Amino acid sequence: METFCYTTTMKQVIVIHGGTTFSDYEKFLNDLRTKKVRIERLQAFSSWKESLQGNLGPDYQVLMPAMPNKTNAKYSEWKLWFERIGEVIDDNCILIGHSLGGIFLAKYLSENRFPKTIKATILIAAPFNDEVDEDLTDFKIDAISDLFREQASRVVFFNGLDDPVIAIKERDKFQHELPTAEFRTISAPDHFVRAEFPELINTIKSL
């Protein structure tokens, strides 16, 4: 009986989305009571995350895990689920974290050994430790560790000078910690919540 061994040659891209986190449950409830509701945020919207697979083409496999409870995220829950994801993905993956997903990857890779080799780590509008606009709770970090530098491989940051959510000074903190990383600062009045993100596509294809 002939045996076939299947090995994927597609490049895997894993996207960790953003979210919000609160220091206690009452703050979360108060946010629900007081947050301004915008009709445009209730409409169906195709973002760069949903179009990433089509823009990259058949040589890539884009995975977008739904992280637990993104509107009241807990680092311990995200850590647990991310480790389960690590069980099934391939070596030489590309990790992308947007907003809270960015600081999650920075923290996780600073504190834990990821089970697969990483080709590149791309952090988009990632906060560091500033809690002026919202709590970061146990997602925030004090420093990037040598473990992150060792396993994150090529590190690319995207930040917006006009980002309404993440101040540009957060980029500067990462630059201090990771002076050899690549930093790309572009206009982002939408906090990188947009339909198309050609700069990201070009970066991924260049890896």
N, C-alpha and C positions, 0 to 999 in steps of 0.2 A: 504494500500500500504506500503510495507516494505521499510524502509530508511536505506541506508548504509552510514557509516561515514568512510572515508579513511584517515588514518594517516600514513605518511611515517616513516619507522624505519631506513632508510638509514642515514648514517652520511654524512653531506654535507661538501665539501671542496671547497672553493672559491679561485681561483688563480688570483691575479692581476699581470699582466705582466709588464715588464719594458718599457722603452722608452727614448726619449731625449726631452729636453726642452731648449728654447733659450730666451734670454732677449729681443730680438727684431727680427722682420721679416727678416731684412737684414742678421743677423747672421745665420739664418736658411738657407737662400738662399746661403750664402757663404759656408756653410757646404755641401750643395748639389754640389756646384761647385768643392770643393777641397777634399772631402772625398775620400780615396783610395777605389776603387771598387775591391773586391776580388771574383774570380769566385766561390769559395766554398760557399760564402754567398748567391749566386744566385741559388744554387742547392736546390732541395727539401730536407728537413732535418727533421727527426722525433726527437723531443726533449723530455726530461723527462716530460714536460707538457702534450704532446699529449699521452704519454704512462701511465700517472698517473692513469687513470681510470682502465686500464687493470691490472696494478700492484697492485692496492688496492683491486680490486675485487668487487663483487656485493653488499657488505655491505655498500659501499660508493657511493656517487653521486658527481662527480667532475664537477664543473662549472667554465668555463673560459671566463668571459665577455671580449669583445673587448673594451678597454678603448678608448675614443675619440682621434683621431689625435696623435697617439703615437710617430710619428717622430718630432712633434712640440707640445708637450703636454702642456696643460694649467691646473693648479690645479683646477680652478673654474669649468671647464668642467668635469674633473674626479670626483670631489666632487658631482656634480649634478647627473651624471650617477650612481655613487656608491650608492647614496641615493635611486635611483629608484630600483637598485638591491636589496637593503635592504628590499624593500616592499614585495618581493616574496620568499625570502629564509627562512629557518627554524631557530628556536632557537638551541643553542648548535652547531653552525657551527664552522668550522676551517678556519681561514683566513690565506692565504699565499701571501706574496708580494715579488716579485723578483726585485732587483735593484731599479729603480724609483718607482716600485710598492711597494717596502718595505718602502721607505721614505713616500710615499703617505699614507700608512696605519698608520705609526707612527704619522704623522701630523694630519690626519683625526681623529683618535681615541683620540688624545690629545686635540682636539678642539670641538669635536661633540659627542653627545650621539648616539650610534648606536642603532637602534630599536630592535635588536634581541640579545639574550645572546650569548656570544662567548666562545667556549670551549678552544680554544688556538689560539695564533697569532704567525706565523712563518715568520721571516724576513730573506731573503736570499740576501747576498751581498748588503745590504741597505746602501746608503750614509747617512750622517748626515747633514753636512753643507759645505763640502769641494768643492770648485769650480775650482780646479786647472785644471782638465781635461775637464770639461764641465759646462755650466750654470745649476744651480738648480732652479733659479728664485724663484717663490713663493712656490715651494715644500720644500725648506730647512726649518729646524727647529732650534730653539735656545735651547729648553729644552723639556723634556718629562713631561707631566702634570700628576697630580694625577688622572685625569679622565682616562687617558690611563692605568695607573696602576690598576685602579678599574675595568675597563671593558675588558681589553685585556686578562685577565685570565693568563693561563700559556704562557709564552713568550719564544720562542726559536729562536736563531740567528744562521745562518750558514755564515761563512766568510772564505775567502781563503787568506792564507799568500802570495800567488803568483798571486793574482787576478790582471790582467792588467788594470782593470777599476776602482775598488774601493780599495783605500789604506787601509791597516790594521788598521791605526790610526782611521778610522771611526768606527771600532768595539770598540776601546777603549773609544770613546766618549759615545757610547751606554752603555758600561759597567759602566761608571761613573754615568750615569743617571738611569740605571736599574741593580744595583748590584745583585739582586736576580734572574734575568733572566738566562736562560741556553745558554751558548755560545759554539758553536762547530766549531772549526777551522780545516779545511781540505785543501788539495791541490785543487786549482781552477784556473789553468792557462787559463781556457776558460771562466772565469766570470760566471761559473755555466750554461753555454750554452752547454749542453751535452745530449747525448741520454739517459743515465741512471743515476739515482740519488738514489741509494739504501739507503743511510743514511737518506734521507728525508722520503722514504717509511717506514723505521723502526720507525722513530720518530712519524709519523702520526698514525701508528698502535699501538704505545705504549700509546697514549693519552686516 
